[in-house]
Amino acid sequence: MRITILGSSPLAEPLAQLVERAGHTVHATRGASAPPAADGAPDLVILAGSRAAVEPLLESIAESISPDEIIVDATTPTHDDRGEDGKVSSPSGSGWISDTLPRARIVRAFASVPAEALEAVLNAPAAKPAASFSVPMAGDDRHAKAVVGSLMREIRLEPFDLGALATSDALNPGGALWGKALSPVEMLEAVGQLSGDG
């Protein structure tokens, strides 16, 4: 796949390296405007930075990508994106992406995971068993989530589908899964507690 990563959050670099190591073509843009990738339109775009930094980058490539592009929202909401209680004001936290790409297939993923956890996977010996921790994701498009889940497995992570995009509050600052790298079993337990089943 051709994957474009927009932004310069601590997640961006290890994520780019993991994706490249899995055999995909990566075009990373950290600032200023984001020129279209020289090797064609991306199959998937990952937003990895603050909304304030990433939004203009997304706008600058909007005309060069598919209207129904798969967008992985790994942004970290800034203070301006949150309400007085510290939580993201939009129900999904990703609604702003639809202002630029109304038909985009949005999957909220990666942002809740500490960058150090991705770096540990990147630096782990190749012989180490895959999927050392689960990465929660949320989205409304089943096919988009399948594509993102497949990519996660390729970079030695285990996807965990939380459900619809509206459930992604748990992945935002202050949410129950924010800043955690949980094993698949721990993820099941944490999500069970969120749903009242734990």
Secondary structure, DSSP 8 states (H G I E B T S, - for coil): -EEEEE--STTHHHHHHHHHHTT-EEEEE-SS-----TT---SEEEE-SBHHHHHHHHHHHGGGS-TT-EEEE--B--GGGB-TTSSBSSSSS-HHHHHH-TT-EEEEESTTS-HHHHHHHHHS-TTS-S--SEEEEEES-HHHHHHHHHHHHHTT-EEEEEESGGGGGGGSTTSTTTT--B-HHHHHHHHHHHHT--
